Amino acid sequence: MTAAGLAIGGVFVLAMIGVSTWAWRALPPDVRIPVHSGIGGYDNFRSKTRGLITWPVGGVVIYGVFLGVIEGVVPRHGSGNPAVIIIPIVLAVVLVAQVGAIRAALRQPRSR
């Protein structure tokens, strides 16, 4: 895998950490964070702390799994390593889902 592919994937993971950090300050303490655990929408709501940690940890796991699987399976001949394209696309989708989850949490009615 090229350094550019590693860097782009790392930027997406850092963006996920940044979104969680921003949301930590913007959301009230009793909010529930939706977590996407499969195709079909958000189906699991977690506490603020657990939900905001779950998204970046999921990004790191995806990043590591793709790196390990692709580096172990894809032959190293030629310059066309699919990991350079696949990892950023998958992490971008996860980042968009995370932002959607934060937006959904912001719309929750606040208890007084």
Secondary structure, 3 states (H helix, E strand, C coil): CCHHHHHHHHHHHHHHHHHHHHHHHHCCCCCEEEECCCCCCCCEEEEHHHHHHHHHHHHHHHHHHHHHHHHHHCCCCCCCCCHHHHHHHHHHHHHHHHHHHHHHHHCCCCCC
